[in-house]
Every structure is written in C-alpha cells, then in structure tokens.
Amino acid sequence: MGPAVPATALFGVVVAAPPGAQAWTAAPAAGRPYAYLEGPAGSVLQDTLSLTNPGARPLTVRLSGQGAPVTFAARSVTVPARTRADVPFAVTVTADTPPGEHRGTVRAAAADREVRVDLRLRVSGPRIAALTVEDVRVDTTTGDLRYTLVNRGTTVLAPRLAVRADGVLGTVLDRPVRPLALTLRPGERATRTEPWPDPPALDSVTVRLTATAPGAAPATARAEASFASGPALTGAAGLLLAAAGGGTYAVRRRGRARTQRASAGANT
C-alpha cells in the first residue's frame, strides 16, 4: 500500500463536517442509504463515497471493495480535521456478468474501526438461460461417465442431470433427473464424473446424459461403449465351445444312425 494521499490533493474540494459529530463516518454521497449503480455488462460505473472526519486531527482512511471489482483513485486517503471528503470510486462490470441484481461492499477502515457501505449493482441486458452437455466419454474399465456442462446463456444456472444407458437386451442404467451440487456462471464450463460402479460385463451400450436448468431447454448428449471383461469373455467362449461341441456330437450321432440304417437294409 502506498503512502496516504491528502483528500485535497485528490479531489480538490472538501467541506466542513457537520457540528456535533462524534465519530468519523463513511456513506454514499448525497445521504443515500446505499450505493446504487446500473449499467450493462462490460461497462465501468462510477459513484462517490463521502468520508466525514469530525475530529481535531487529520484522519487516514483505507478503502477497499468486497464482492465487486471496486477501484479507487487511491487506496488510502487523509481527510483533514472537521472536514468531509467526497471520494469517487468505480465498479467494473465484466463482460460475463449476468443481468440482474448483484451485491457488494465498499469498506472504509481507520482508527481501529471499519465502516461497510452496501453496494447494489443492477446489470441490464436480456436474461437468457442456455445449457449444453458436451464431451461425454465412458471409461469401460471403471464404468465412470465423464462429461462437460457449459453455460451458454447470460444467467447463473443450477444444472440437473438424468442418465440412461441402453444395451443389446434393454436398459442397463436409468437414473432420474436430480440436482447437481454446482452452479455455472455465464460462459463457465465444468467437467464432472458420474460414477457407474456396476456396468455390464459384456454388452454394447448407448449412454445418454440429459442436462436441464430452470428456464433452459433440455440438452442431451450420447456416447457409445462396449464392455468386455476377462471373465465374461471366458464364459462366453466356454458357451460357444460347448455349443460347438454339442453340434459336433449331434452330427456324428446322426451320421452313425444313417450308417446303421444302411447296413440293416443291405442285410435284408
């Protein structure tokens, strides 16, 4: 933190503090109960904080913001005795800030005391809820399903997920829609894993993941996978060999029966 800057050097004009004040104060200018800013995403909005020093000595006040990108001309301001200084500050609304109401705090600290000023920000613009599910992959060793959720809209989303897998003989996994412990800001991506602890040992499946969120259209993505574990393959091979052996035995038996009938006919 740099050295304290006198208020007169930064802002030029200071006014006498109201008589009878007992402690320094920090509040939005013009006597407002809170600081209010409104504008579109991608803009820089400005307001003013009034610092009042009713004491007999200069007061150095440290300024900061919380919950919002607040910047000041100086982080530390010295307010002369019995004076009020109006300190401009700016809030940068990033391009990915969703429309709607947002909250933050402007903090002023001096003489072992801190004053917090409520900051309310309204970001204008259309509210669009759009969600996609992408990059679905199936780990055929563990059964884990990996996927990525992407917020393509302008509002914060709370996704929900449903999972279904269909094999050769029918449905092998069916999980109804449920909320995820996740929120996505506009433009944010989240790669997640859905466990499948008991996948089929031998099957070819189609996995479908359907993601939804309030106000957004359902989004579905799919992936194909083939499961073939060692024991399952061994068992299948055994069945095939058994079937082949049974077929060979039946052919030989029919052959012997035909030979016996032919011999009997020749002897009569």
Secondary structure, DSSP 8 states (H G I E B T S, - for coil): ----EEHHHHHS-EEE--TT--S-EEEEGGG-SSEEEEEETT-EEEEEEEEEE-SSS-EEEEEEEESS-EEES-SEEEE-TTEEEEEEEEEE--TT--SEEEEEEEEEEETTEEEEEEEEEEEES-----EEEEEEEE-TTT--EEEEEEE-SSS-B--EEEEEEEETTEEEEEEEEEE-S--B-TT-EEEEEE--SS--SEEEEEEEEEEEETTEEEEEEEEEEEEE-HHHHHHHHHHHHHHHHHHHHHHHHHHHHHHHHHHHHHH-
